[in-house]
Amino acid sequence: MKQSYLVIIEKGGNNYSAFSPDVPGCASTGKTVEETLENMREALEFHLEGIVESGGEAPTPKGLSYYLEQTEDISEEDIIAHLTIETPEMVAA
């Protein structure tokens, strides 16, 4: 199943960093926005596979409007993107 996860990209001193508020603990960096998004896609896929392999379920994305209403963590300087990820299915034991 494909799901679209919100990704927040922040500009650092010499690079960019990204995280998805829907997937706590998953983050990535890159020298450019494009590299950061590609690295974040790989990080999300790897992180979600780990969750499912450990017996959990991939988190359900909440979307941008939810986070704009619920948090002040997103600033005007942040770059906001959505990455569509093929989420692994939970395997019955």
Secondary structure as the mmCIF struct_conf table of DSSP 4:
data_model
#
loop_
_struct_conf.conf_type_id
_struct_conf.id
_struct_conf.beg_label_comp_id
_struct_conf.beg_label_asym_id
_struct_conf.beg_label_seq_id
_struct_conf.end_label_comp_id
_struct_conf.end_label_asym_id
_struct_conf.end_label_seq_id
STRN STRN1 LYS A 2 LYS A 11
BEND BEND1 GLY A 13 ASN A 15
STRN STRN2 TYR A 16 PHE A 19
TURN_TY1_P TURN_TY1_P1 PRO A 21 ASP A 22
BEND BEND2 VAL A 23 VAL A 23
TURN_TY1_P TURN_TY1_P2 PRO A 24 GLY A 25
STRN STRN3 ALA A 27 GLY A 30
BEND BEND3 LYS A 31 THR A 32
HELX_RH_AL_P HELX_RH_AL_P1 VAL A 33 GLU A 53
TURN_TY1_P TURN_TY1_P3 SER A 54 GLY A 55
HELX_LH_PP_P HELX_LH_PP_P1 ALA A 58 PRO A 61
HELX_RH_AL_P HELX_RH_AL_P2 LEU A 64 GLN A 70
BEND BEND4 GLU A 72 GLU A 72
TURN_TY1_P TURN_TY1_P4 GLU A 76 GLU A 77
BEND BEND5 ASP A 78 ASP A 78
STRN STRN4 ILE A 79 GLU A 86
HELX_LH_PP_P HELX_LH_PP_P2 THR A 87 ALA A 92
#
